[in-house]
Structure formats: structure tokens, C-alpha cells
Amino acid sequence: MTETAQQKRVVVVGAGWAGLGATYHLAQQGYDVTLLEAGPYPGGLVAGWKTTEGRSVEGGIHGFWYPYSNIFSLVRELGLQPFTPFTRSAQYSPAGLEVESPIFQDEPQLPTPLGTFLYTRFKRLPLIDRLSALPLLYAIADFDNSDEAWRRYDKVTARELFKQFGVSARLYKDSFEPMLLVGLFAPGEQCSAAAALGMLYYFILAHQPNFDVVWCRGTVGETIFKPWVQQIEKAGGKVLINQRVNDVLLDEIGKTKGVVCGDEVFEADAVIFAVSVSGMKKIVSGSSTLKKYQQFRDLQNLGAIDVLATKLWCDRKINVPLPSNACFGFDSTTGWTFFDLNALQDEYKDEPGTVIEADFYHANQLLSMSDEEIVEKVQRDLAVCVPEFRDAKVIDSSIIRVSQGVTHFAPGSYQYLLSAKTNIHNLFMSGDWVITRHGSWSQEKAYVTGLEAANLVIKSFGIGNKANIIPVEPDEPHIQIARTVNQTVRGISESFLPKFWLP
């Protein structure tokens, strides 16, 4: 008798983009799949939730960039329309407005990176400083997202990389470090050069429109995850909340046979973990099984970064020039963003006063402040960018402290990241910190790795159709040529010259 998908039990741990993606596809293929979420609602901090007063809050606003092809495809498949149009953005420092970005896809298309260089409107940064970035193009061509490239650049800090390639001090301070603070959530001396190159290329440099972004017209939880979970359940998947995994059970030959949640055991023929670095470290530290494997013990070498998410309700309407904004220089190691929710989210369109979300990254020195001190700081910083905030009164606020909330791609961290396949044959990994050759980042990467893990389950059992994963758009022809030439020259030189540079 032929074995069917219904006879194969899969447990997915973590209901973010990765876990929901894996569960949805496996349920569609007929697997008996159960998704376990430790929190009180699917999606965790990404999703957001309603307060007792009925107001929506979330642990930071999340953008959806132009190259998020797989997420956009999913949203179309679900029949949803959760997004704003593409928006323009601005960047501020304590000196005021620094940069305005257009919607790049609306501008005449130029070979990368010319469009990004010419269409971005710098208010203060001199041309000579911008030109100092040109030598960095070699590193961008050299870093091809391969395992070898990651190992070559990962132990170098992003700050060292930019200095080595002659980036001017002002360009680094006013442009590259702000991008790192809101893209990798840490200052350059604390970021892997490999992660910096991968992030900058994917979001900004690969193709002219890549920096274009849309936003959810509500919380991700309400606009995307809630209807997605309904479709998962309709397909036969089970989504269980308040289920914190404590351990993994193995059979006599070392394969996973289930996971433990308190006093309950969920039996499984395969397990997919889809939790954050911090979540995985907690599971490993309490698991008698996973602690026996060095690759899981090594996760203690990885770190995460604190986030502070604030929302202010003002007593009047304030003219915020652009709906999404990034800021730097207010605190030495912290980047932050602020958003005009009246312009972005349906819930606040008719609000009598302005509602602002301000999110701080690498905010470890801010978390110990009282709510009142945080509100005062946020209003003070906002007033530097938009002076009208100085005279406004904050009539309500929401403060969410997210300790160890986002992945820290620190120098040297790549060697400890896990691949989708682990040393336990039928236990797979997914998430935005898991190694993939896809090339995407952030939410798109998390979703893609969820689909990749689902495909590994399907491959291992030989049952069902694999998920179709849309690859990132190919490199532009001149980048492809540059990389081919570079690889050829590197290969020839390494065949008869010693390796002068540390990997």
C-alpha cells in the first residue's frame, strides 16, 4: 500500500513568516502538520496585536521591499490587498533633513548602481565624498553570496571594509553607517562585512528599484497572518498558540520522533524549527537532546539586538513631509525610524491628531528608561526632524521593549549559523538567520527558508509537490561579467601565488 502525506506528521515550531510558510505549503500537500507558537497569537512581534482598549500595536513597523517576490506572490495567492502604494522616504540627522529618496522604479532605468547614485537627493553630502564609494564596487562584485565569499568577508567588520576600500569618513558617517543601523540594526564596528555587503546589495544596489518599499495598511497580523492562518486551517493544518517547546525526542536511531511542550508530546515524523536566534538558544539551553549536538551548542555564540518600538498619539495634526523616515546621529550606536501612520494605516486615516510610530534599533541603552522618559526623548528627537512636534501634546502612547529581538550578524557569526539541514536527519531549520543561497534578506528570507524547509520534508518522504520559490532577479549583465572576470583572475592568481590576505 502506497504511503500518503496524511500519514506523515510534521511539527513546525514558531509561527512567523518561516513557520507559517512551511505549514501552509505542507498542509496544501496533504501532510498532517501542526504549527506550535509559544506566544498568544501567530506571528509574534512581527504580527502585532490589539490592546485592551482596541488599539493596534506591534513590535516595530515592517516594510516590504520591491524584491520581495515570494511574499508578494503569496499575498496575491491569498487574495489579499494589504499594502500601501510604494512610498518615498527621507533621512534625518540632528542637523536636519539629509536625504530624500524617490520611487526609483518611476525614474529612467540606469545600470546599477548609477540610478541609486544619481536619483538619491543628498542635501548636504558633497559629491567628492559620494565618489569615494567607487572602489567599494570591487567588494560588491567579489561578494557573490557563496559560502566561500561569506567566509572571506565575515570575520571583517563592516567599518574595516569601508575603511579598507577608501570610503570617506563623512560618507561612512552620514550614509553607510545609518544604513547599517536600520538594515542590520548595529553600528559598523559590530556588523559582519559579509552581512553588510549582502544586505546593501539586496536592498539597494542589485537593481535600481530594489530600495522601493510598501507598507501594511494595518498590522501584519491583522492584514496578512490572520487570513493566512484561516487558509492553513482550511487546508487541514493545525495552528496551536501558547505552546512553548521544551525538548525534542529522538528514536533509537537518532531521528526526531516528537517535540515536548510542558507535559504534552507532539509526535512527528519530521520537525521544522522556525524561531528567532534568541528563541532557538532558549530551546537548546533547556533541551537535554539538542545540547548533545555541537552545532546546537554553538548557537550560544550568536547574539541578538534590542529594539524599542514606540507609538505616540498627538493632540493635533502635524505636517510630516514623507510617511517613512530613517534617522541617525541622535545616539552614537542607535538608528531609528519614524512613520506617519495617518498616511500609512487605514485605522488612523481619520484620526483627529497625528499618530507616529518611532522604532529604535540597537536600543540597549534605552530599554531601562521609564515610559515617561522614552516619550519625552521620542518627542524631542522628532522635533529636531519636524519642528511642529515641539508644540504638540502627546495624549496617549505605547512603549514596547523587545529585548534580543532581531538577529545580530556580528563579525565571525557565520560559522555558527545553521543550515536548513541539521545533524538530526529529519529536523530542519528556517528563519531569517538560517544560511540560504537564495540571496534575500529579512522577512522575504524568513519566508523563503520556510519554503525550503518544507521542500526538504517533501524530498525526504517523496510525497507531494515542492513549493515554487522565485529566485532573486539575476545580476545585471555588467555585474555578471565583473564577477566572472573576478573569479577567473582570483582562481588563476591563487593557483601560483600564496594567499596574502586572511580569509
Secondary structure as UniProt FT lines:
FT   HELIX           5..7
FT   STRAND          9..13
FT   HELIX           17..28
FT   TURN            29..30
FT   STRAND          32..36
FT   TURN            42..43
FT   HELIX           44..47
FT   STRAND          49..50
FT   TURN            52..53
FT   STRAND          56..57
FT   STRAND          63..65
FT   TURN            66..67
FT   HELIX           69..77
FT   TURN            78..79
FT   STRAND          89..93
FT   TURN            94..95
FT   STRAND          96..101
FT   HELIX           104..106
FT   TURN            112..113
FT   HELIX           114..119
FT   STRAND          121..122
FT   HELIX           127..131
FT   TURN            132..135
FT   HELIX           136..142
FT   HELIX           147..153
FT   TURN            154..155
FT   HELIX           158..164
FT   TURN            165..166
FT   HELIX           169..171
FT   HELIX           172..176
FT   HELIX           177..183
FT   HELIX           188..190
FT   HELIX           193..200
FT   HELIX           201..205
FT   HELIX           208..211
FT   STRAND          213..216
FT   HELIX           221..225
FT   HELIX           226..234
FT   TURN            235..236
FT   STRAND          238..240
FT   STRAND          247..250
FT   TURN            252..253
FT   STRAND          256..261
FT   TURN            262..263
FT   STRAND          264..267
FT   STRAND          270..273
FT   HELIX           277..285
FT   TURN            288..289
FT   HELIX           290..292
FT   HELIX           294..297
FT   HELIX           298..301
FT   STRAND          303..314
FT   STRAND          324..331
FT   TURN            332..333
FT   STRAND          334..340
FT   HELIX           341..344
FT   HELIX           346..348
FT   TURN            349..350
FT   STRAND          355..361
FT   TURN            364..368
FT   HELIX           371..385
FT   HELIX           387..391
FT   STRAND          394..408
FT   TURN            411..412
FT   HELIX           414..416
FT   TURN            425..426
FT   STRAND          427..429
FT   TURN            432..433
FT   HELIX           442..461
FT   HELIX           477..496
//
